[in-house]
Amino acid sequence: MKLYYAPGVCSLSPHIVVREAGLDVTMEQVDHRAKKTKDGGDYLAINSKGQVPVLELDDGARLTEGPVIVQYLADQKPASGLAPAAGTLDRYRVQEWLNFVSSELHKTFGPMFNPAVPADFKPIARGNLEKRFAWIDGQLAGKSYLMGDQFTVADAYMFTVLRWAPRVDIDLAKWPNLSAYVDRVAARPKVQEALKAEGLIK
């Protein structure tokens, strides 16, 4: 398998899952602004949406959309515990978290990074994020991870998106459970490996 990624963006989530699951996956870096692969190839020929991540399977089939990709990866190594078994309520809880991160956090960050968005809209987006962070902080009370003691694909995605908060001048220290959660995930050895591989930490 091959994972197309760009450093520090949402493709960090499946990169973490690849390492946590111990999967043999080739990493292919993409310049997601220029839409080129590292060797200069046309990334739009790989994903016409122009976004990362893309997971290319051994038969050449390709999956897009991070929340789908992380579940597929986790299902290749069920014993990893990264995704509960299909059909269980816990599996739907993980999907609930993945959808929440995608729709309520990931997409809300978008306008904050877009220079074309009017400046007077950005405080509204920031306020929406802060409301969501306060809610997540409450959900994390007494828990190590989103699902309790077990790290799952939902944590990989949540962590990836929460890492963007300092880039928009949001200090997660306002929410002690959330701040501690980010530190806890960041300290995981396989997460450290992914961050180092992407040049995000030394």
Stockholm file with secondary structure:
# STOCKHOLM 1.0

chainA/1-202         MKLYYAPGVCSLSPHIVVREAGLDVTMEQVDHRAKKTKDGGDYLAINSKGQVPVLELDDGARLTEGPVIVQYLADQKPASGLAPAAGTLDRYRVQEWLNFVSSELHKTFGPMFNPAVPADFKPIARGNLEKRFAWIDGQLAGKSYLMGDQFTVADAYMFTVLRWAPRVDIDLAKWPNLSAYVDRVAARPKVQEALKAEGLIK
#=GR chainA/1-202 SS CEEEECTTSTTHHHHHHHHHHTCCCEEEEEETTTTEETTSCBGGGTCTTCCSCEEECTTSCEEESHHHHHHHHHHHSGGGCSSCCTTSHHHHHHHHHHHHIIIIIIHHHHHHHCTTSCGGGHHHHHHHHHHHHHHHHHHTTTCSBTTBSSCCHHHHHHHHHHTTGGGGTCCGGGSHHHHHHHHHHHTSHHHHHHHHHTTSCC
#=GC SS_cons         CEEEECTTSTTHHHHHHHHHHTCCCEEEEEETTTTEETTSCBGGGTCTTCCSCEEECTTSCEEESHHHHHHHHHHHSGGGCSSCCTTSHHHHHHHHHHHHIIIIIIHHHHHHHCTTSCGGGHHHHHHHHHHHHHHHHHHTTTCSBTTBSSCCHHHHHHHHHHTTGGGGTCCGGGSHHHHHHHHHHHTSHHHHHHHHHTTSCC
//
